[in-house]
Amino acid sequence: MKGPGGVETVTLAAMGDRLHATAKLAQGDAATVVLTLTSGGKGESVSFETKAVGLQEHDHTSLHGGQVGMWGEYHLEYSPRDRKHRVWVTDAKRAQVMGVSGSLRDGDTVVPLTFDPATGMLSGKLEGAGTRPVMVEVRVGETSFSLGFNAVAPAAGGHEHGGQEPGGHEHGH
């Protein structure tokens, strides 16, 4: 990526339906982006002009279709899907936080969460994920915290449990 500060190589991460890169650009700075995708040892590149956009500090926009909660300077997004509990941890400006660990309490079951550095997602499988309220416990470096999230998927009877709509948020300061 080439911006006002020169050329830099950045890593892209999928965030919802967008690609996100942490770059040293200010909101509105013009940049030339060269995107190279490699498959089977063969690369294809495309370049385009763009302007830097980003989420504002403490933006609670759901990036993965889930509920957003906040503890201190960290945002957690809980978005269960396909019998899998899925959690993303981002900082105050919603940049992905890497190297996190955690677990989740779903009823009486503790589900260990595995971190995938390619997606920035913590996940763990459990039948009925999203049909009951959960408590997510996260560790970022030496900092540990817990946030609760309401059920987001219909239970076996076809009705919702819990009162928070997907995309809602809570503060755990």
matplotlib code that plots the C-alpha trace (Angstrom):
import matplotlib.pyplot as plt

x = [0.0, 1.3, 0.1, 1.4, 4.0, 5.4, 5.0, 4.2, 3.2, 0.1, -1.7, -5.4, -8.0, -11.6, -13.9, -17.5, -17.9, -14.8, -11.1, -9.3, -5.7, -4.1, -2.1, -0.5, -3.1, -5.4, -9.1, -9.6, -5.9, -5.6, -3.8, -2.9, -3.5, -1.9, -3.7, -2.0, -3.7, -1.5, -2.8, -0.8, 2.4, 0.8, 0.0, -2.6, -2.4, -4.8, -4.2, -6.7, -7.0, -8.9, -9.2, -8.6, -11.8, -12.1, -14.3, -14.4, -13.2, -15.7, -17.8, -20.2, -20.9, -21.4, -18.7, -19.8, -23.6, -23.4, -23.8, -21.0, -19.9, -17.2, -14.8, -12.3, -10.7, -11.7, -14.7, -16.0, -18.4, -20.3, -21.8, -22.7, -23.3, -23.5, -23.2, -20.1, -19.6, -17.6, -16.0, -13.8, -11.7, -10.9, -9.4, -11.1, -10.8, -12.0, -8.6, -8.2, -6.4, -4.1, -2.9, -6.0, -7.3, -10.5, -13.4, -17.1, -19.7, -22.9, -25.2, -23.2, -20.8, -17.4, -16.3, -12.6, -12.2, -9.4, -7.8, -7.4, -4.8, -5.9, -9.4, -8.8, -11.6, -12.0, -14.3, -15.6, -18.2, -21.3, -24.7, -27.3, -24.7, -26.5, -29.7, -28.8, -27.1, -23.4, -20.5, -17.3, -14.0, -11.1, -7.4, -5.3, -1.8, -2.0, -5.5, -8.5, -12.2, -15.7, -18.7, -22.2, -24.3, -27.9, -29.2, -29.4, -30.8, -34.2, -34.3, -35.8, -39.3, -38.8, -38.8, -36.1, -34.7, -33.1, -33.8, -30.9, -31.2, -28.3, -26.1, -27.0, -24.2, -23.4, -20.7, -18.7, -16.4]
y = [0.0, 3.4, 6.4, 9.8, 8.1, 5.9, 2.2, -0.4, -4.1, -4.8, -8.0, -8.2, -9.8, -10.6, -8.5, -9.3, -8.7, -6.5, -6.8, -4.8, -3.7, -1.8, 0.9, 4.2, 6.3, 9.0, 9.0, 10.3, 9.8, 8.7, 5.5, 3.2, -0.4, -3.4, -6.6, -9.9, -13.2, -16.4, -19.8, -22.8, -20.8, -18.4, -14.8, -12.4, -8.7, -5.8, -2.1, 0.6, 4.0, 4.4, 6.6, 5.4, 4.7, 3.2, 2.7, 5.4, 4.8, 2.8, 2.0, -0.8, -1.8, -5.6, -6.8, -10.5, -10.3, -10.7, -8.9, -6.5, -6.0, -3.9, -4.3, -1.5, -0.8, -4.2, -5.0, -8.6, -9.7, -13.0, -14.5, -18.2, -20.1, -23.7, -25.3, -23.2, -20.4, -17.6, -14.6, -11.8, -9.5, -6.0, -2.9, 0.5, 1.3, -2.1, -3.3, -7.1, -8.2, -11.2, -13.8, -14.0, -17.1, -17.9, -20.2, -19.9, -21.1, -22.3, -23.5, -26.0, -26.7, -24.9, -24.8, -24.1, -21.6, -22.0, -19.0, -18.9, -16.2, -16.3, -15.1, -13.5, -15.7, -17.7, -20.6, -23.8, -26.3, -27.2, -28.5, -25.7, -22.8, -19.5, -20.9, -20.1, -17.1, -17.5, -16.1, -15.5, -15.4, -13.9, -13.4, -10.8, -10.9, -10.5, -9.1, -11.3, -10.4, -11.9, -10.7, -12.2, -12.4, -13.4, -16.2, -15.2, -18.3, -19.9, -22.8, -26.1, -24.7, -22.1, -19.0, -16.7, -16.7, -13.6, -10.0, -8.7, -8.5, -9.5, -6.4, -5.1, -4.3, -4.0, -2.2, -4.1, -1.3]
z = [0.0, -0.9, 1.1, 2.2, 4.5, 1.7, 0.8, 3.4, 3.3, 5.4, 6.3, 5.4, 7.7, 6.9, 9.0, 8.1, 4.4, 4.1, 4.2, 6.9, 7.1, 9.9, 8.1, 9.1, 7.3, 8.7, 7.9, 4.3, 3.2, -0.4, -1.0, -3.9, -3.1, -4.9, -3.9, -4.9, -4.5, -4.9, -5.6, -6.7, -6.8, -9.3, -8.4, -9.8, -8.9, -9.2, -8.1, -7.2, -5.6, -2.4, 0.7, 4.2, 6.2, 9.6, 12.5, 15.1, 18.6, 20.6, 17.5, 18.3, 14.8, 14.4, 12.0, 12.1, 12.6, 16.3, 19.7, 20.7, 24.3, 25.7, 28.7, 29.3, 25.9, 24.4, 22.3, 22.1, 19.4, 20.0, 16.8, 17.1, 13.9, 12.8, 16.3, 16.9, 19.4, 17.6, 19.4, 18.1, 20.3, 19.0, 20.6, 21.2, 17.5, 16.5, 15.2, 15.6, 18.8, 18.2, 20.6, 22.7, 24.6, 26.3, 27.2, 27.3, 29.8, 28.2, 30.9, 32.9, 30.1, 29.8, 26.1, 25.4, 22.7, 20.1, 18.5, 14.7, 13.8, 10.1, 11.0, 14.5, 15.8, 19.0, 18.5, 20.1, 19.0, 21.1, 20.0, 20.5, 20.4, 20.6, 22.1, 25.7, 27.4, 27.7, 29.7, 27.6, 29.5, 27.6, 28.3, 26.4, 27.7, 31.4, 31.3, 31.9, 31.8, 31.3, 29.4, 29.2, 26.0, 25.6, 23.4, 19.7, 18.0, 18.5, 21.0, 20.0, 20.6, 17.9, 20.2, 21.4, 24.9, 26.3, 25.4, 23.5, 19.7, 17.4, 16.9, 20.4, 22.9, 26.5, 28.4, 31.1, 32.2]

ax = plt.figure().add_subplot(projection="3d")
ax.plot(x, y, z, "-o")
ax.set_aspect("equal")
plt.show()
